[in-house]
Amino acid sequence: MKRGGDLAITVLTGIVAIPLGLVIALLIRCTMGGPVLFRQTRTGLRGKEFEILKFRTMRDKRFPEEPDAPRITRLGDLLRRTSLDELPQLWNVARGEMGVIGPRPTLPEQVVHYSRRQRGRLDVRPGLTGWAQVQGRNSITWPERIELDLWYVGNRSLGLDLRILLLTVKVLLNPAGITAAGGVNPGFPAPTEPAETATATAAAAPVAAAAEPVPAVIGLPRQATGPRTVPPLRTRPSRPAPVGAAVEEAS
């Protein structure tokens, strides 16, 4: 049923998305040349890898050590602020590699750092938008994002998905947290780090109530600033209430 809803939304959105996408593609070709699309391997449902699509937002490097942030063009910045760079992912949804709502698909080098519990994030299709996206996007740390996604996986429902869709509209109209400070999300796992660097600390962390996901100390390195705490949400008696990497690749 959820897959049918994804396809229906994709078809309806495609009526506007296809002509708009053609215009964006032409503008990218005129301002940056080819290629128009940015392709990258991500990890999806049950760990299966696929190639995610985005509109290109950065020009080519002028020298090997050039950082990513200065390479974002004016058009690329506009596409990011409006999230129109994600439009080609409707094709990923049509192919069944993604859904409309779910955890954002992450890089394979991130997934290898997941603990067994964190791999529960892969039990559903990744989405165009998700619970972590409407709670702060890239302004929150990776440990926080993973915890929010795990909460969604354990509490997903039609009502929660509808709430996420409404919050997504609000986020698109008032965009914030598109890119973390310096273009790198706090807690992004370095490829050289071991998969479980904080097992003992995680075991000693206090157990949170089922309805109040809190950021756990997990096997991912943190930046010096440290994560902020996600405030607990109100709950209902019957059901708990719903409470990247380089700038091009992080979201």
For each residue, the residues with C-beta under 8 A, 3 or more apart:
1: 4 5
2: 5 6 99 161
3: 6 7 96 99
4: 1 7 8
5: 1 2 8 9 100
6: 2 3 9 10 93 99 100
7: 3 4 10 11 93 94
8: 4 5 11 12
9: 5 6 12 13 93 100
10: 6 7 13 14 90 93 94 100
11: 7 8 14 15
12: 8 9 15
13: 9 10 16 17 90
14: 10 11 17 18 90
15: 11 12 18
16: 13 19 20
17: 13 14 20 21 87 90
18: 14 15 21 22
19: 16 22 23
20: 16 17 23 24 84 87
21: 17 18 24 25 55 87 88
22: 18 19 25 26
23: 19 20 26 27
24: 20 21 27 28 55 79 84 87
25: 21 22 28 29 36 55
26: 22 23 29 30
27: 23 24 30 31 75
28: 24 25 31 32 36 55 56 75
29: 25 26 32 33 34 36
30: 26 27
31: 27 28 73 75
32: 28 29 56 59 60 73 75 76
33: 29
34: 29
35: 38 56
36: 25 28 29 55 56
37: 53 54 55 56 88
38: 35 53 54 55 56 57 58 85 248
39: 51 52 53
40: 51 52 54 107 249
41: 49 50 51 52 107 108
42: 49 50 51 52 105 106 107 108 126
43: 47 48 49 105 106 107 108 110 111 122 126
44: 47 48 49 50 97 98 105 122 125 126
45: 48 97 122 123 124 125 126
46: 122 123
47: 43 44 111 119 122
48: 43 44 45
49: 41 42 43 44 108
50: 41 42 44 92 95 97 98 105
51: 39 40 41 42
52: 39 40 41 42 89 92 97 98 105
53: 37 38 39 88 89 91 92
54: 37 38 40 57 85 86 88 89 248
55: 21 24 25 28 36 37 38 79 84 85 87 88
56: 28 32 35 36 37 38 76
57: 38 54 72 73 75 76 77 79 80 85 248
58: 38 68 71 72 73 76 247 248
59: 32 71 73
60: 32 71
61: 64 66 71
62: 66
63: 66
64: 61
65:
66: 61 62 63 70 71
67: 70 71 183
68: 58 71 72 183 246 247 248
69: 72 182 183 247
70: 66 67
71: 58 59 60 61 66 67 68
72: 57 58 68 69 76 77 80 247
73: 31 32 57 58 59 76 77
74: 77 78
75: 27 28 31 32 57 78 79
76: 32 56 57 58 72 73 79 80 85
77: 57 72 73 74 80 81
78: 74 75 81 82 84
79: 24 55 57 75 76 82 83 84 85
80: 57 72 76 77 83 85 178 179
81: 77 78 175 178
82: 78 79 172 175
83: 79 80 86 172 175 178
84: 20 24 55 78 79 87
85: 38 54 55 57 76 79 80
86: 54 83 89 128 251
87: 17 20 21 24 55 84 90
88: 21 37 53 54 55 91 92
89: 52 53 54 86 92 93 98 128
90: 10 13 14 17 87 93 94 128
91: 53 88 94 95
92: 50 52 53 88 89 95 97 98
93: 6 7 9 10 89 90 96 97 98 99 100 128
94: 7 10 90 91
95: 50 91 92
96: 3 93 125
97: 44 45 50 52 92 93 125 126
98: 44 50 52 89 92 93 102 105 125 126 127 128
99: 2 3 6 93 102 124 125 126 127 128
100: 5 6 9 10 93 127 128 129 165
101: 127 128 129 130 161 164 165
102: 98 99 124 125 126 127 130 152
103: 106 121 124 126 127 130 131 132 149 152 153
104: 126 127 130 132 133 145 149 251
105: 42 43 44 50 52 98 126
106: 42 43 103 110 111 126 244
107: 40 41 42 43 110 111 244 245 249
108: 41 42 43 49 111 112
109: 112 113 189 191
110: 43 106 107 113 114 142 188 189 245
111: 43 47 106 107 108 114 119 122
112: 108 109 195
113: 109 110 189 193 195 219 220
114: 110 111 118 119 121 146 195 219
115: 118 119 195 196 199 202 218 219
116: 119
117: 120 150
118: 114 115 121 146 150 218
119: 47 111 114 115 116 122
120: 117 123 150 153 154
121: 103 114 118 146 149 150 153
122: 43 44 45 46 47 111 119
123: 45 46 120 153
124: 45 99 102 103 153 156
125: 44 45 96 97 98 99 102
126: 42 43 44 45 97 98 99 102 103 104 105 106 130
127: 98 99 100 101 102 103 104 130
128: 86 89 90 93 98 99 100 101
129: 100 101 133 134 164 165 168
130: 101 102 103 104 126 127 133 134 149 152 164
131: 103 134 135 148 149 151 152 160 164 242 243
132: 103 104 135 136 137 140 144 145 146 148 149 152
133: 104 129 130 137 164 168 171
134: 129 130 131 137 164 167 168 170 171
135: 131 132 140 148 230 243
136: 132 139 140 144 177
137: 132 133 134 140 171 176 177 178 251
138: 177 178 179 180 185 244 250 251
139: 136 176 177 180
140: 132 135 136 137 144 145 148 177 227 228 230
141: 144 145 185 186 187 215 222 223 227 228
142: 110 145 146 185 186 187 188 189 220
143: 146 147 187 215 216 217 218 220 222 227
144: 132 136 140 141 147 148 187 215 227 228 230
145: 104 132 140 141 142 148 149 185
146: 114 118 121 132 142 143 149 150 218 220
147: 143 144 150 151 213 214 215 216 230
148: 131 132 135 140 144 145 151 152 213 230 243
149: 103 104 121 130 131 132 145 146 152 153
150: 117 118 120 121 146 147 153 154 213
151: 131 147 148 154 155 213 242 243
152: 102 103 130 131 132 148 149 155 156 160 242
153: 103 120 121 123 124 149 150 156
154: 120 150 151
155: 151 152 160 239 240 242
156: 124 152 153 160 161
157: 160 161 239
158: 161 162
159: 162 163
160: 131 152 155 156 157 163 164 242
161: 2 101 156 157 158 164 165
162: 158 159 165 166
163: 159 160 166 167 242
164: 101 129 130 131 133 134 160 161 167 168 242
165: 100 101 129 161 162 168 169
166: 162 163 169 170
167: 134 163 164 170 171
168: 129 133 134 164 165 171 172
169: 165 166 172 173
170: 134 166 167 173 174
171: 133 134 137 167 168 174 175 176
172: 82 83 168 169 175
173: 169 170
174: 170 171
175: 81 82 83 171 172 178
176: 137 139 171
177: 136 137 138 139 140 180
178: 80 81 83 137 138 175 251
179: 80 138 183 247 250 251
180: 138 139 177 183 184 185 186 244 250
181: 184
182: 69
183: 67 68 69 179 180 246 247 250
184: 180 181 188 223 245 246 247 250
185: 138 141 142 145 180 188 244 245 250
186: 141 142 180 222 223 225 226 227
187: 141 142 143 144 220 221 222 223 227
188: 110 142 184 185 220 221 244 245 250
189: 109 110 113 142 193 220 221
190: 193 221
191: 109
192:
193: 113 189 190 197 220 221
194: 197 219
195: 112 113 114 115 219
196: 115 199 219
197: 193 194 219 220 221
198: 201 202 217 218 219 220
199: 115 196 202 203 219
200: 203 204
201: 198 204 205 217
202: 115 198 199 205 216 217 218 219
203: 199 200
204: 200 201
205: 201 202 216 217
206:
207:
208: 212 213 214 216
209: 212
210: 240
211: 233 235 240 241 243
212: 208 209 232 233 235 240 243
213: 147 148 150 151 208 230 243
214: 147 208 229 230 232
215: 141 143 144 147 227 229 230
216: 143 147 202 205 208
217: 143 198 201 202 205
218: 115 118 143 146 198 202
219: 113 114 115 194 195 196 197 198 199 202
220: 113 142 143 146 187 188 189 193 197 198
221: 187 188 189 190 193 197
222: 141 143 186 187 226 227
223: 141 184 186 187 226
224:
225: 186
226: 186 222 223
227: 140 141 143 144 186 187 215 222
228: 140 141 144
229: 214 215
230: 135 140 144 147 148 213 214 215 243
231:
232: 212 214 243
233: 211 212 241 242 243
234: 241
235: 211 212 240 241
236: 239 240 241
237:
238:
239: 155 157 236
240: 155 210 211 212 235 236 243
241: 211 233 234 235 236
242: 131 151 152 155 160 163 164 233
243: 131 135 148 151 211 212 213 230 232 233 240
244: 106 107 138 180 185 188 247 249 250 251
245: 107 110 184 185 188 249 250
246: 68 183 184 249 250
247: 58 68 69 72 179 183 184 244 250
248: 38 54 57 58 68
249: 40 107 244 245 246
250: 138 179 180 183 184 185 188 244 245 246 247
251: 86 104 137 138 178 179 244
